[in-house]
Every structure is written in C-alpha cells, then in structure tokens.
Amino acid sequence: MEQLKRTTTYRQLKRLVYGLGKFYSGGPRNLSEGIDACRALHDCGIPSTLGKFNEVGDDPEQIVRECQMASDVFRNAAKGDLFYLSLKPPAFDFNIELITPIVATALANGQGVHFDAHEHVLADPTIQLLEQVIDRFALPDNGSESWKFSLVLPTRWKRSIEDAEWVIKKGVRARLVKGEFKSLDPSEEMNPGKGFLTLVDRLVGHVPEIAVATHDYVLAREAITRCKDVGCLLQLELLFGMPVGNMMALAREMKVPVRFYVPYGENLLIYGMRHFLANPYKLLRPGLLEVFASHEDKLAKIAKSL
C-alpha cells in the first residue's frame, strides 16, 4: 500500500512538473544568448562562467569552436577574474586532443577552465583528463597557474573526500555541489549536507579558492562562515535561472562575491524537469515562479538585488 502511494504521488508530481514545463522559456538556448547573459552580468560587475548543456549526439568539435568563441568574446574580462569556461568532459569523450585547443585559448585569454561532474562512474576519467591537461600545459603542482583550473566535488559521494586530497595536491580550485547524480552503490553515498561541510573543513586554507555552489540557504551560510573564519578565498556560485533573492541577500550580508553559472542549450527544459523530479521539495520553495521567467526578467531581478 505504501509503495502504491509513493508511485501515485510520483505520477502526480511528474504531471505537475511537465505541466509547469510548458511555461518555461527563460534559459539561454544557444551560445549567443548565453554570451548575452554573461555580458549583462558583467555590466553589473558580476562574474560568470559559461557552459553548454549538451545533448547526446552533439558534435564535440562544434562545442570546441563554441568554447573558443566565448573565450575570445571575453578576452578582456580576464582582469578581475570575471569569466571562465565550464566544460562537461563526457561531451568530448574525455579526449585530451579535443580539450587542448579550448584550454590553450582560455589560458591565452587569461581565463580559467572548470571541469563539471557527472555520473559517479565518470569521476575517474574526469580527474584523469584534468591531470593530463595540467601535465600537457606544464603547470606545476600548486603552481602560480594551477588556480586557473577547477573541479567539482559532489558532496554526496564518499569518494569526494579522497578526491579533495588530489585537488589540494594539484592546487586547483574546488567547486562544491551536493550533486545531482547518485552512486549506483548506496554504500558510496553520504549525507550531502554533512559531506559539504566536511569538505569545506578539509579544503579551507589548502586550495586557491572554494566555490560554494548551492542554493541551500542554511548550508551556504554555514559553509561561508567556516571559510571566512580561516580567511579562505571563496565565492558563492549560483545557477542562472534558479530563484536567487535570498541567496543574493546572504551574499550582501556576509560580504561574499557572487558568480553565476550560465548554462545554455536546447535541452535546458529537460534538465530542469529532471532536476525537479529528483528534488520535488524544491517545488515548494519561495520564488519558484522565477524559474519560468524570461532570462531578461531574471537578469533584471538580479540587478535589482545588488
């Protein structure tokens, strides 16, 4: 009976999410719109990172060209660390030869490159690819240039505690997220909130910078407090398109810089629906309707919150 109730609730929730999806029109659908959103944020003095939410079958060489174009557009944004690229390694089949021209362009333009996380089974090839990149560009461990690279550490995975040691050794930036992808093995999981703070405590003072990438107000406040207590450089990194009013207020109160991750791509609607189906409690959060506003309206709201 209990299983039947859960199944019925899930079906009702699925109908609700897909119904709301009909009203969604606000995410940058292509590179041009993504660049425009980043430029508008920069005009407000807000740093950004741009990343394509690719679809299966997308041409990896086209994604390479788009990354290089975006980097060139913001070549003058390097001063003040206004811009860096976010890459999804599976989109390039973890091929160092495809990644190399993107990294070369970004470094030439004074920008950083970030490697996003995906399924648990893809964590090793992601880290191996980043290590190859660091070696290819002759960046020494904890060297002056290593900070230009960053890696996501999903705080729901136990392996992230060990991966944090690699991040510290290499001297790259760390972006902490609860993580969308669960491990297939429940024994490899930990409480994402507790894991978040455990990783903060290990990383503070040992990495160039920590990106606190969460819209969980209570968790973000505690993580920021722990970073500031030891003088660690940090940013509050928010996903463009999600409600941000209370998070921007938190950043102002705690005097923490904010950066927006600007995703673009035709499948943002699919990503959004999958996200809410996996996290149904977020449908009850204040400001949900912001998700379905145009990206112009979202930018206007961000500007007003400064």
C-alpha positions as CSV (number, residue, x, y, z in Angstrom):
1,M,0.0,0.0,0.0
2,E,2.8,2.4,0.9
3,Q,4.6,1.7,-2.3
4,L,1.4,2.3,-4.2
5,K,1.0,5.7,-2.5
6,R,4.6,6.7,-3.4
7,T,4.0,5.6,-7.0
8,T,0.8,7.6,-7.3
9,T,2.5,10.7,-5.7
10,Y,5.4,10.4,-8.2
11,R,3.0,10.2,-11.1
12,Q,1.1,13.3,-9.9
13,L,4.4,15.1,-9.4
14,K,5.5,14.2,-12.8
15,R,2.4,15.6,-14.4
16,L,2.9,18.8,-12.4
17,V,6.5,19.2,-13.4
18,Y,5.7,18.6,-17.1
19,G,2.8,21.0,-16.9
20,L,5.0,23.7,-15.5
21,G,7.5,22.9,-18.2
22,K,5.1,24.3,-20.8
23,F,5.6,27.7,-19.3
24,Y,9.4,27.6,-19.2
25,S,11.1,29.8,-21.8
26,G,13.8,31.6,-19.9
27,G,17.1,29.7,-20.4
28,P,19.7,30.8,-22.9
29,R,19.1,28.4,-25.8
30,N,22.3,29.0,-27.8
31,L,25.8,30.4,-27.5
32,S,24.7,33.9,-28.5
33,E,22.1,34.1,-25.8
34,G,24.5,32.6,-23.2
35,I,27.1,35.2,-24.1
36,D,24.5,38.0,-23.9
37,A,23.5,36.8,-20.4
38,C,27.2,36.8,-19.2
39,R,27.8,40.2,-20.7
40,A,24.7,41.6,-18.9
41,L,26.0,40.1,-15.6
42,H,29.4,41.7,-16.3
43,D,27.8,45.1,-16.8
44,C,26.5,44.7,-13.3
45,G,30.0,43.8,-12.0
46,I,29.0,40.1,-11.5
47,P,31.5,37.4,-12.7
48,S,30.2,34.4,-14.7
49,T,31.1,31.0,-16.0
50,L,29.5,29.7,-19.2
51,G,28.8,26.1,-20.0
52,K,26.9,24.2,-22.7
53,F,24.3,21.6,-21.5
54,N,24.9,19.4,-24.5
55,E,22.7,16.7,-25.9
56,V,23.7,13.1,-26.9
57,G,24.9,13.3,-30.4
58,D,26.1,16.9,-30.3
59,D,29.3,17.4,-32.4
60,P,32.2,17.7,-30.0
61,E,34.2,19.8,-32.5
62,Q,31.3,22.3,-32.7
63,I,31.4,22.5,-28.9
64,V,35.1,23.2,-29.1
65,R,34.5,26.0,-31.5
66,E,31.8,27.5,-29.3
67,C,34.0,27.4,-26.2
68,Q,36.8,29.2,-28.1
69,M,34.4,31.8,-29.4
70,A,33.1,32.5,-25.9
71,S,36.6,32.8,-24.6
72,D,37.6,35.2,-27.3
73,V,34.5,37.4,-26.7
74,F,35.5,37.8,-23.1
75,R,39.3,38.0,-23.5
76,N,39.2,41.5,-21.9
77,A,37.3,40.1,-18.9
78,A,40.3,38.3,-17.5
79,K,41.2,41.2,-15.3
80,G,39.3,40.7,-12.1
81,D,38.5,37.1,-12.9
82,L,35.2,38.0,-14.5
83,F,34.9,34.9,-16.7
84,Y,35.9,31.3,-17.1
85,L,34.6,28.3,-19.1
86,S,32.8,25.3,-17.6
87,L,33.3,22.1,-19.5
88,K,31.5,18.7,-19.4
89,P,34.2,16.2,-20.2
90,P,31.8,13.4,-21.5
91,A,30.8,15.8,-24.3
92,F,34.4,15.5,-25.6
93,D,34.6,11.7,-24.9
94,F,37.4,12.6,-22.4
95,N,39.7,13.3,-25.4
96,I,42.7,15.4,-24.5
97,E,43.1,16.4,-28.1
98,L,39.7,18.0,-28.2
99,I,40.1,19.7,-24.8
100,T,43.6,21.1,-25.6
101,P,42.5,23.9,-28.0
102,I,39.9,25.1,-25.6
103,V,42.4,25.3,-22.7
104,A,45.0,26.9,-24.9
105,T,42.5,29.6,-26.0
106,A,41.3,30.2,-22.4
107,L,44.8,30.5,-21.0
108,A,45.9,32.8,-23.8
109,N,42.9,35.0,-22.8
110,G,43.8,34.9,-19.2
111,Q,40.8,32.8,-18.2
112,G,40.2,29.6,-16.2
113,V,38.7,26.3,-17.2
114,H,36.4,24.2,-15.0
115,F,35.6,20.5,-15.2
116,D,32.0,19.6,-14.2
117,A,31.0,16.3,-12.6
118,H,28.6,13.7,-14.0
119,E,27.8,10.1,-13.0
120,H,29.8,8.5,-10.2
121,V,31.5,6.1,-12.7
122,L,32.8,9.1,-14.7
123,A,34.6,10.7,-11.8
124,D,37.9,8.9,-12.5
125,P,38.1,9.7,-16.2
126,T,37.2,13.3,-15.4
127,I,40.1,13.7,-12.9
128,Q,42.5,11.8,-15.2
129,L,41.6,14.2,-18.1
130,L,42.3,17.2,-15.9
131,E,45.6,15.7,-14.8
132,Q,46.5,15.2,-18.4
133,V,45.7,18.9,-19.1
134,I,47.8,20.1,-16.2
135,D,50.7,17.9,-17.4
136,R,50.4,19.0,-21.0
137,F,50.5,22.7,-20.2
138,A,53.4,22.1,-17.8
139,L,51.6,23.6,-14.8
140,P,53.4,22.6,-11.7
141,D,51.6,21.2,-8.7
142,N,50.4,24.2,-6.6
143,G,52.0,26.5,-9.2
144,S,51.0,30.0,-9.9
145,E,48.9,28.9,-12.9
146,S,47.1,25.9,-11.4
147,W,44.4,28.1,-9.9
148,K,43.1,28.6,-13.4
149,F,41.7,25.1,-13.3
150,S,38.8,23.9,-11.1
151,L,37.0,20.7,-10.4
152,V,33.6,19.9,-9.0
153,L,33.4,17.8,-5.9
154,P,29.9,16.3,-5.3
155,T,29.5,16.2,-1.6
156,R,27.1,13.3,-1.7
157,W,29.9,10.9,-2.8
158,K,32.2,9.4,-0.2
159,R,35.0,9.3,-2.8
160,S,35.0,13.1,-2.9
161,I,36.9,13.1,0.4
162,E,39.7,11.3,-1.3
163,D,39.4,13.4,-4.4
164,A,39.7,16.5,-2.3
165,E,43.3,15.4,-1.5
166,W,44.1,15.3,-5.2
167,V,42.6,18.9,-5.5
168,I,44.8,20.0,-2.7
169,K,47.9,18.4,-4.1
170,K,47.4,19.9,-7.6
171,G,46.5,23.3,-6.2
172,V,43.3,23.7,-8.3
173,R,40.1,25.5,-7.3
174,A,37.2,23.4,-5.8
175,R,33.6,23.9,-6.6
176,L,31.4,22.1,-4.0
177,V,27.9,20.9,-5.0
178,K,25.6,18.5,-3.4
179,G,25.5,16.6,-6.7
180,E,22.7,15.6,-9.0
181,F,23.9,12.1,-9.7
182,K,23.7,9.4,-7.0
183,S,26.1,6.5,-6.9
184,L,24.7,3.2,-8.1
185,D,26.1,1.7,-4.8
186,P,24.4,3.2,-1.8
187,S,27.5,2.4,0.3
188,E,29.3,5.1,-1.7
189,E,26.8,7.8,-0.7
190,M,26.9,10.1,2.3
191,N,24.6,12.9,3.5
192,P,25.3,15.7,1.0
193,G,24.8,18.5,3.6
194,K,27.2,16.9,6.1
195,G,29.6,16.0,3.3
196,F,29.6,19.6,2.1
197,L,30.8,20.9,5.4
198,T,33.3,18.0,5.8
199,L,34.9,19.0,2.5
200,V,34.8,22.7,3.4
201,D,36.7,21.9,6.6
202,R,39.3,19.9,4.7
203,L,39.8,22.4,1.9
204,V,39.9,25.7,3.6
205,G,43.4,27.1,3.6
206,H,44.7,24.4,1.3
207,V,43.2,25.4,-2.1
208,P,43.3,28.7,-4.0
209,E,39.6,29.2,-3.7
210,I,36.3,27.4,-2.9
211,A,33.2,27.9,-4.9
212,V,30.2,27.3,-2.6
213,A,27.8,26.2,-5.3
214,T,24.4,25.7,-3.7
215,H,21.0,27.4,-3.4
216,D,20.5,25.8,0.1
217,Y,20.5,29.0,2.2
218,V,21.2,27.4,5.6
219,L,24.0,25.2,4.2
220,A,25.6,28.1,2.3
221,R,25.6,30.3,5.4
222,E,27.4,27.7,7.4
223,A,29.9,26.9,4.6
224,I,30.7,30.6,4.1
225,T,31.1,31.1,7.8
226,R,33.6,28.3,8.0
227,C,35.6,29.7,5.1
228,K,35.6,33.2,6.4
229,D,36.7,32.0,9.9
230,V,40.1,30.9,8.4
231,G,40.4,33.6,5.7
232,C,39.9,31.3,2.8
233,L,39.1,32.9,-0.6
234,L,35.6,31.9,-1.7
235,Q,32.7,32.7,-4.0
236,L,29.0,31.9,-3.8
237,E,28.3,30.4,-7.1
238,L,24.6,30.3,-8.2
239,L,22.9,28.7,-11.2
240,F,21.5,31.3,-13.5
241,G,17.8,30.6,-13.9
242,M,17.1,29.5,-10.3
243,P,15.5,31.8,-7.7
244,V,18.3,33.9,-6.2
245,G,16.7,36.6,-4.0
246,N,17.5,35.1,-0.6
247,M,21.0,34.0,-1.8
248,M,21.9,37.4,-3.1
249,A,20.8,38.8,0.3
250,L,23.0,36.3,2.0
251,A,26.0,37.3,-0.1
252,R,25.4,41.0,0.7
253,E,25.1,40.3,4.4
254,M,28.2,38.2,4.6
255,K,30.2,40.3,2.1
256,V,30.9,37.4,-0.3
257,P,31.3,37.7,-4.0
258,V,28.8,36.1,-6.2
259,R,29.4,34.3,-9.6
260,F,26.7,32.9,-11.9
261,Y,27.0,29.7,-13.8
262,V,25.2,30.4,-17.1
263,P,24.1,27.2,-18.8
264,Y,22.9,27.3,-22.4
265,G,21.4,24.7,-24.7
266,E,18.2,23.4,-26.2
267,N,17.8,20.8,-23.6
268,L,17.6,23.1,-20.5
269,L,13.9,22.3,-20.2
270,I,14.7,18.6,-20.0
271,Y,17.4,19.3,-17.4
272,G,15.0,21.4,-15.3
273,M,12.2,18.8,-15.3
274,R,14.7,16.1,-14.4
275,H,16.0,18.3,-11.6
276,F,12.6,18.9,-10.0
277,L,11.5,15.3,-10.4
278,A,14.6,14.3,-8.4
279,N,14.1,17.1,-5.9
280,P,10.3,17.5,-5.5
281,Y,10.7,19.5,-2.3
282,K,12.1,22.4,-4.3
283,L,8.7,22.9,-5.9
284,L,7.7,24.4,-2.5
285,R,10.5,26.9,-2.2
286,P,9.6,30.6,-2.3
287,G,10.3,32.3,-5.7
288,L,9.7,29.2,-7.8
289,L,7.9,31.3,-10.5
290,E,11.3,33.0,-11.1
291,V,12.3,29.8,-12.9
292,F,9.7,30.3,-15.5
293,A,10.5,34.0,-16.2
294,S,12.4,35.1,-19.3
295,H,16.1,35.3,-18.9
296,E,15.8,39.1,-19.4
297,D,13.5,39.3,-16.4
298,K,15.9,37.1,-14.4
299,L,18.8,39.5,-15.2
300,A,16.6,42.5,-14.2
301,K,15.8,40.8,-10.9
302,I,19.5,40.1,-10.2
303,A,20.4,43.7,-11.0
304,K,17.8,45.0,-8.6
305,S,19.1,42.7,-5.8
306,L,22.6,44.2,-5.9
